[in-house]
Amino acid sequence: MNHEKNKYKNPNGKWSKYIRLIKDAVSMYKPCKTEDCFLLQRRADFRLWIDRGGIHESDFQNGIKLGEHYKIINHTLYRKKECIFPSRCKGNEHFILQLINQLPDMEMIINTHDWPKVYKYSALAPVFSFSKQINGSYDILYPAWSFWEGGPAIGPYPTGIGRWDIFTQTLTKEAELWPWEKKLKQGFFRGSRTSNERDPLILLSREQPMLVDAQYTKNQAWKSNEDTLNAPPAAEVTMEDHCRYKYLFNFRGIAASFRFKHLFLCESLVFHVGDEWIEFFYPAMKPWVHYVPVSKSLVEVGDLLQFFNENDHLAKEIANRGQSFVRTYLRMSDVSLYWYNLLKRYAKLSKWKVLKDPSFIEVKL
Ligand code: UDP
C-alpha cells in the first residue's frame, strides 16, 4: 500500500513531467471488458462505409487491381489465380479457411503489399491492408499474414517470420531466462533501413554506444554501405536475443514494423517511436501504460533512458503491463476472432451478389 502511494514520488522534481504522464495514463486506462478488445479499430475502419450506406459493387471495382481478389461462395474460398506474394496469401488464407464454414458469401480485395492503398486523393475502395497511417489512409485493417506465415524473411528466420503462437512460447521462455533484474540497462535496436526515421537512433548509438546499441542490418534492397548509413551491415539478431535488453526500440519501416508485438513478449520496456503507422491492435495499447512514446526527432531519448534508469520500478511496471496485454489479448484465438468479426461485418455491409468466376481457383488448406 505504502509502495503504491510512494511510487510516483519525485523528491527533486526533475522528472515530474514523466511521472505525471505515467500516473495520468495509468489512472485513465480502462482494460478491455469484452473478449473483442480491438472492436474500436474495426468500427473506425468501417465508419466511412456505414455513413455511405454500405459498400457497393462500384466501390469494389475501384479496388480490384489493388490486391488479391477473393470470393467466398457457399463456404468455399476462391482466389484469382495469381498471387503476388504466395506465402503472404497462404498466411492470410490460413485464417479465412479456419472460419470458412461460419462465413457468408462475400467478395474482397486483400492487399499483400506492405503499404496501404486507399488515400484521400484516390478513388474510395474497400481494400484490406495490414497497416496504414492512422490519419490519411482509408484501408480496412486485417491482421498481418505473418501471424501465421509469409515473412518478412531474414537470416535467423529464412522462411519468414510467422507462427505467432510459437513465438509467444519461445519469447515467453526467453523472457524467463532474462528477468528484469538481469537485463542489460541499454537501449537496443536491430533492423534494416526501411525508413530513415531510424537514422537518429543509429547515430546516437555511434556517439554513445553504452547508452544504446542500435545498428542497421541488410535487407534485400541492400547494395552498399550507404544503405546502412555508411557503415558495414550488422549481423541480424533473433527476436529471442532481444530479451537480454531492458529497453527495446520500435520504429515504423515501410509501414508499421512487424517487430512491435514481439518486443513486448520479452517483458522489456518498449520505446515506440512515432504514432502514425498502425496495425489493427496498436490503438488498444496505450502510451505510458504499455509502452513509452517517443517523438520522431528522438530528442528526448537521452532523458528518457536516464529517467527510467533512475526509476526502475516504473520502467518494470510498464514492461509488465505491455507483456501482459499482448499475452492476454493478442493470442492466436484473438487474431482469428478479429478476422471473423471483420469478415462478418464486411459481408453485412456489402450490397452485391457474389457470382462464381471460372477463372478463379479454389483455395484449400
Ligand atoms: N529482425 C530481427 N532481427 C534483426 C533484424 C530484423 O528479428 O536483426 C526482424 C524485425 O524484428 C522485423 C523484421 O525482421 O520483424 C524485419 O525487420 P526490418 O527492420 O528489416 O523491417 P521492418 O519490418 O521493421 O520495417
Boltz pocket constraint, residues with backbone or C-beta under 6 A from the ligand:
constraints:
  - pocket:
      binder: B
      contacts: [[A, 152], [A, 154], [A, 161], [A, 190], [A, 191], [A, 192], [A, 193], [A, 194], [A, 217], [A, 218], [A, 219], [A, 235], [A, 236], [A, 237], [A, 238], [A, 239], [A, 251], [A, 252], [A, 253], [A, 254], [A, 255], [A, 256], [A, 257], [A, 258], [A, 259]]
      max_distance: 6.0
